[in-house]
């Protein structure tokens, strides 16, 4: 009898399965189908979605935040390149070869020359393309350490780039799914055929697609990935987009992608305790006055490019420096910094140093030596063009604490020049493309070369990724 009962139970369960009655809970997994799915809505992702849609693909862009823009939205809206119409019209002499050589030298000849040349050759076209989309740039100017006028920027900073890109994507039929987080790439054998995600209501979502473009930005807000790929930046303030948690890097690695890392970051600096570099307190850090370390010694030419300044700052004890002001250089933001605990104030240099934990004897000697160099008109220590700078001799004195910070990362999943993601054997992963900060490991070394380079690379490779993804989807 027990055997007969077991057989009857099995039979009932089988019938229940056939009639779809295995669960009383409804399946809340949504399933969508597109030709191309783009993951990430920064400059690279928006550029990819535009080009894929223009090529005739049905495109969806998913973004885990409530709005698109990523780190580009927080940037100065700078794009670096050569051969674009604004530059030509200004009569500026430049060339692709010169740009490639500059980028290569800034990477200590570690970056991939084919990658640099690929972007340099298309950099002018990229800027002209952005202008065609409605981006309004000013006159070219120099960034980095090259005197060549290659950079252009928008009056409205990052938003001046993102808004025209977003509007163009919408006009070309790109669908947007905001507050939708990609969690895993879907594979059919060795081919990527879609994305698993969670939608804005917390429901599981499956997006089937013929091609996937990853454009999720960097990973400087993921401490584990920072430890693995950019340990120099452990514990440092980051000013990148809040979505820079390395999601695309993790998903690509799980799918077999290779990673290129030289351990570098886009180094920056911050007044300690400031969460944005645009606050009046944090903007104090740009003043090119006397900087000292905890030993009371000057350690850098205060006017050098910010990535180079970062490299010197991280060498200092505890990664700490102090920017010195007095009544000759007073700003109301200094008192606010004191109130917030990120600066000290005193009528005495010795007391100021003691409050800040700076060696007072060395500090006084440094200030006296700095003032003497101003009198003589020559910086014999670091070569700053010191003529015209105010001396530090008018109390009250202020010391503002400045520490290393990060704007982004310079490691990423490996791609070829078609923006296809490569596996650890160097073979393309079919159906998977990547662009932007997520895939910049072959483009940089440890020191960021010039403001506007990252956005140029992101838009150029984003466009390529979109075009190639649409070709595959046909």
C-alpha positions in Angstrom: 0.0 0.0 0.0 2.8 2.4 0.8 4.4 1.8 -2.6 1.0 2.4 -4.3 0.6 5.7 -2.4 4.0 6.8 -3.4 3.2 6.1 -7.1 0.0 8.0 -6.9 1.8 11.0 -5.3 4.4 11.0 -8.1 1.6 10.9 -10.7 -0.2 13.8 -9.1 2.9 15.9 -9.0 3.6 15.1 -12.7 0.1 16.2 -13.7 0.4 19.3 -11.6 3.7 20.1 -13.4 2.1 19.6 -16.8 -0.7 22.0 -16.0 1.6 24.7 -14.6 0.5 24.3 -11.0 3.9 23.7 -9.4 3.7 27.0 -7.4 1.0 29.3 -6.1 3.5 32.3 -6.5 3.4 34.2 -9.8 6.6 34.5 -11.7 7.6 38.2 -11.5 10.5 37.9 -13.8 10.1 40.3 -16.7 11.6 39.4 -20.1 12.4 41.9 -22.8 14.1 41.5 -26.2 16.3 44.0 -28.0 19.0 44.0 -30.6 21.5 45.8 -28.4 21.5 46.5 -24.7 23.8 49.2 -23.4 24.7 49.0 -19.7 25.6 52.4 -18.2 24.4 56.0 -19.1 27.6 58.1 -19.1 29.3 59.5 -22.1 30.4 56.1 -23.4 27.0 54.4 -23.0 25.1 57.3 -24.5 27.4 57.5 -27.5 27.2 53.7 -28.0 23.4 53.8 -27.8 23.1 56.7 -30.4 25.3 55.0 -32.9 23.6 51.6 -32.5 20.2 53.2 -33.0 21.3 55.2 -36.0 22.6 51.9 -37.5 19.0 50.6 -37.3 19.2 48.5 -34.1 16.5 48.4 -31.5 18.4 49.7 -28.4 17.7 49.9 -24.7 20.0 51.6 -22.3 19.9 50.6 -18.6 21.2 52.8 -15.9 21.2 51.9 -12.2 20.9 55.5 -11.0 17.7 57.7 -11.4 19.4 59.7 -14.1 22.0 59.3 -16.8 25.3 61.1 -16.9 27.7 59.1 -14.7 31.1 60.7 -13.9 30.9 62.8 -17.1 28.0 64.8 -15.5 30.3 65.7 -12.6 33.2 66.7 -14.9 34.2 70.0 -16.3 32.9 69.0 -19.7 36.4 69.0 -21.2 37.3 67.0 -24.4 40.8 66.7 -25.6 41.8 66.0 -29.3 43.2 67.3 -32.5 42.1 68.1 -36.0 38.6 69.3 -35.2 37.0 72.3 -36.9 37.2 74.7 -33.9 40.9 74.0 -33.6 41.5 74.4 -37.3 39.5 77.6 -37.5 41.7 79.0 -34.7 44.8 78.3 -36.8 46.3 76.0 -34.2 49.1 73.8 -35.6 48.8 70.2 -34.4 48.9 66.7 -35.7 47.8 63.2 -34.9 51.4 62.1 -34.6 52.1 64.9 -32.1 49.1 63.9 -30.0 50.0 60.2 -30.0 53.6 61.0 -29.0 52.4 63.2 -26.1 50.0 60.5 -24.8 52.7 57.9 -25.2 55.3 59.9 -23.3 52.8 60.6 -20.5 52.4 56.8 -20.1 56.1 56.2 -20.0 55.7 54.3 -23.2 53.5 51.7 -21.5 50.2 52.5 -23.1 49.2 50.7 -26.3 50.4 52.8 -29.2 47.7 51.4 -31.6 45.0 52.4 -29.1 46.4 55.9 -28.7 46.6 56.3 -32.5 43.2 54.9 -33.0 41.7 57.5 -30.7 43.9 60.3 -31.9 43.0 59.7 -35.5 39.3 59.9 -34.6 39.5 62.6 -31.9 38.8 65.5 -34.2 35.8 63.7 -35.8 34.5 62.9 -32.3 34.5 66.6 -31.2 32.9 67.6 -34.5 30.3 64.9 -33.9 29.5 66.3 -30.5 29.1 69.8 -32.0 26.7 68.4 -34.5 24.6 66.9 -31.7 24.3 70.4 -30.1 27.3 70.5 -27.7 28.6 74.1 -27.5 32.3 74.3 -26.9 34.5 77.4 -26.3 37.9 78.2 -27.7 40.7 75.6 -27.5 43.1 75.8 -24.6 46.0 73.8 -23.1 45.6 71.1 -20.5 48.1 68.6 -19.1 51.7 69.5 -19.7 51.6 70.1 -23.4 51.4 73.8 -24.5 49.3 72.8 -27.6 45.7 74.1 -27.5 43.8 70.8 -27.8 41.1 71.0 -25.1 37.6 72.4 -25.5 35.0 72.6 -22.8 31.3 73.5 -22.3 30.0 76.4 -20.4 27.7 74.1 -18.6 30.4 71.6 -17.6 29.4 67.9 -17.8 25.8 68.6 -18.3 26.7 70.5 -21.5 27.8 67.1 -22.9 25.2 64.8 -21.3 22.0 66.7 -22.2 22.7 66.8 -26.0 23.8 63.2 -25.9 20.7 62.1 -24.1 18.4 64.2 -26.3 19.9 62.6 -29.4 19.6 59.1 -28.0 15.9 59.7 -27.3 15.3 61.3 -30.7 16.8 58.1 -32.3 14.4 55.8 -30.4 16.7 54.6 -27.7 14.7 53.3 -24.7 15.8 54.1 -21.2 15.4 51.9 -18.1 16.5 54.0 -15.2 17.1 52.6 -11.7 17.7 49.3 -13.3 20.8 47.4 -12.2 22.5 44.8 -14.3 23.7 41.9 -12.2 24.9 39.2 -14.7 25.7 38.6 -18.3 23.6 35.9 -20.0 25.7 33.4 -22.0 24.7 30.8 -24.5 27.9 28.7 -24.7 30.7 31.2 -25.3 28.4 33.9 -26.6 26.8 36.7 -24.6 23.1 36.9 -25.4 21.7 39.3 -22.8 21.7 40.7 -19.3 20.1 39.8 -16.1 19.0 42.8 -14.1 16.8 44.2 -11.4 14.2 46.8 -12.4 13.2 50.0 -10.6 10.5 48.1 -8.6 12.9 45.4 -7.5 11.7 42.8 -9.9 14.1 40.4 -11.7 14.5 41.3 -15.3 15.9 39.4 -18.3 16.9 41.4 -21.3 17.7 39.2 -24.3 19.9 40.8 -26.9 22.1 40.0 -29.9 24.8 42.3 -28.4 25.7 43.9 -25.1 27.7 47.0 -24.6 29.2 47.5 -21.1 29.8 51.2 -20.2 29.5 51.2 -16.4 32.4 53.4 -15.5 35.2 52.8 -13.1 35.5 51.1 -9.7 36.9 53.7 -7.3 33.8 53.3 -5.0 34.5 49.6 -4.6 37.1 49.2 -1.9 37.7 45.5 -2.8 38.5 46.3 -6.4 40.6 49.3 -5.4 42.7 47.1 -3.2 43.1 44.6 -6.1 43.7 47.0 -9.0 44.6 50.4 -7.6 46.0 50.0 -4.1 47.6 53.4 -4.2 44.2 54.9 -3.7 43.0 52.9 -0.8 40.9 55.0 1.6 41.1 58.1 -0.5 38.3 60.5 -1.2 36.7 60.0 -4.6 34.8 62.6 -6.7 33.6 60.2 -9.4 30.0 59.3 -10.0 28.3 57.3 -7.2 27.7 54.5 -9.7 31.5 53.8 -10.0 31.3 50.5 -8.2 32.9 48.3 -10.8 29.7 46.4 -11.8 30.7 46.0 -15.4 34.2 44.8 -14.5 32.8 42.2 -12.2 30.3 40.9 -14.7 32.8 40.9 -17.6 35.3 38.9 -15.5 32.7 36.4 -14.6 32.1 36.0 -18.3 35.8 35.3 -18.9 37.1 38.7 -19.7 40.7 39.7 -19.3 41.7 42.7 -17.2 44.5 45.2 -17.9 45.8 47.1 -14.9 48.9 49.2 -14.2 47.7 50.3 -10.8 47.0 53.9 -11.7 44.2 56.3 -10.9 43.1 59.7 -12.2 44.8 61.4 -9.2 43.4 64.6 -7.7 43.3 66.3 -4.3 40.8 67.5 -1.8 40.4 69.6 1.3 39.9 67.0 3.9 36.2 66.3 4.7 34.8 67.8 1.5 32.5 65.5 -0.5 32.6 67.6 -3.7 35.5 69.5 -5.3 33.2 72.4 -6.3 32.5 73.7 -2.7 34.0 77.0 -1.8 36.1 75.3 0.9 37.4 72.6 -1.5 38.2 75.1 -4.2 40.8 76.6 -1.8 43.1 73.7 -2.8 43.7 75.3 -6.2 45.4 78.3 -4.8 49.1 78.0 -5.9 50.5 79.2 -2.6 52.9 77.5 -0.2 52.3 73.8 0.4 54.1 71.9 3.2 54.1 68.4 4.5 53.9 67.2 8.1 57.7 67.6 8.4 57.2 71.3 7.7 58.9 71.1 4.3 57.8 72.3 0.9 57.6 69.3 -1.4 56.3 70.4 -4.8 55.9 73.1 -7.4 52.5 74.2 -6.4 51.5 75.1 -10.0 52.0 71.7 -11.7 49.3 69.7 -13.3 46.9 68.1 -10.8 47.9 64.4 -11.7 51.5 65.3 -11.1 50.7 67.0 -7.9 48.9 63.9 -6.8 52.0 61.8 -7.4 54.0 64.0 -5.1 51.3 64.2 -2.5 51.0 60.4 -2.1 54.7 60.2 -1.3 54.3 62.5 1.8 53.9 61.1 5.3 50.3 59.9 5.8 49.5 61.5 2.5 48.9 64.8 4.2 49.8 68.3 3.2 48.8 71.8 4.3 48.2 74.8 2.1 49.2 78.0 3.9 47.3 81.3 3.8 47.6 84.6 5.6 45.9 88.0 5.4 47.7 88.6 2.1 45.8 85.7 0.6 42.7 85.7 2.8 39.4 84.3 1.6 36.1 84.0 3.6 36.1 80.2 2.8 39.1 79.9 5.2 37.0 80.7 8.2 34.4 78.2 7.1 37.2 75.6 6.7 38.3 76.3 10.3 34.7 75.8 11.5 34.5 72.5 9.7 37.8 71.3 11.2 39.6 71.1 8.0 41.9 74.1 8.7 43.7 75.7 11.6 44.2 79.4 12.3 46.7 81.3 14.5 48.5 84.6 14.9 51.8 82.6 15.2 53.4 80.4 12.7 54.8 78.2 15.5 51.3 77.7 17.0 49.7 77.1 13.7 52.2 74.3 13.0 51.7 72.8 16.5 47.9 72.7 16.0 48.2 71.0 12.6 50.8 68.5 13.8 53.5 70.1 11.6 57.1 70.3 12.7 57.2 73.9 13.9 60.9 74.6 13.5 61.1 73.2 10.0 57.9 75.0 9.1 59.2 78.4 10.2 62.4 77.8 8.3 60.4 76.8 5.2 58.3 80.0 5.4 61.3 82.2 5.8 63.1 80.5 2.8 59.9 80.8 0.7 59.6 84.5 1.5 63.3 85.0 0.6 62.8 83.3 -2.8 59.9 85.6 -3.5 62.2 88.6 -2.7 64.8 87.2 -5.0 62.3 86.4 -7.7 63.6 82.8 -8.2 62.3 79.5 -6.9 65.5 77.6 -6.3 63.7 74.5 -5.0 61.0 73.6 -7.5 61.2 76.1 -10.3 57.8 77.8 -9.8 57.5 81.2 -11.6 57.5 82.9 -8.2 57.6 86.5 -9.2 54.5 88.3 -8.0 53.5 85.8 -5.4 52.6 87.3 -2.0 54.9 86.5 1.0 53.6 84.6 4.0 54.1 87.4 6.6 50.7 88.8 7.6 48.9 87.1 10.5 46.4 85.6 10.9 47.8 82.5 9.4 45.8 79.6 8.1 46.8 76.0 7.3 44.2 74.0 5.2 44.6 70.3 5.2 44.8 68.8 1.7 44.8 65.1 1.0 44.9 62.8 -2.1 41.7 62.2 -3.9 40.5 60.3 -7.0 38.5 61.3 -10.1 38.5 57.8 -11.6 40.4 54.6 -12.3 42.8 53.6 -15.0 42.4 49.8 -15.2 39.8 47.9 -17.1 38.7 44.9 -19.1 40.7 44.3 -22.2 39.2 45.1 -25.6 40.3 45.2 -29.2 40.0 48.2 -31.5 36.5 47.1 -32.4 35.6 47.5 -28.7 35.1 43.7 -28.4 35.8 42.3 -25.0 38.7 39.8 -25.0 39.0 36.8 -22.9 42.1 35.7 -21.0 43.4 33.9 -24.1 43.1 37.1 -26.2 40.0 35.9 -28.1 36.9 38.1 -28.6 33.9 37.2 -26.4 31.1 37.1 -29.0 28.3 39.5 -28.4 30.2 41.6 -25.7 31.6 45.1 -26.2 32.9 47.7 -23.8 33.9 51.3 -23.8 34.8 54.2 -21.4 36.5 54.1 -18.0 35.5 50.4 -17.8 37.9 49.6 -20.6 40.8 52.0 -20.4 43.6 49.8 -19.2 45.5 49.8 -22.5 45.1 53.6 -22.9 46.8 54.8 -19.7 49.6 53.9 -17.4 49.7 55.5 -13.9 49.5 59.2 -14.5 46.6 60.8 -16.2 47.9 62.8 -19.2 45.5 65.7 -19.7 42.0 66.8 -18.8 39.6 65.8 -21.4 41.4 62.7 -22.4 39.1 60.3 -20.7 35.9 61.8 -22.2 37.5 61.7 -25.6 38.4 58.1 -25.2 34.9 57.3 -23.8 33.0 58.9 -26.6 35.3 57.6 -29.4 35.2 54.0 -28.3 31.5 54.3 -27.2 30.7 55.2 -30.8 32.7 52.3 -32.1 31.1 49.9 -29.7 27.6 51.0 -30.7 28.4 50.6 -34.4 30.0 47.2 -34.1 27.2 45.9 -31.8 24.6 47.0 -34.3 26.5 45.2 -37.1 26.5 42.0 -35.1 22.8 42.4 -34.4 21.8 42.5 -38.1 
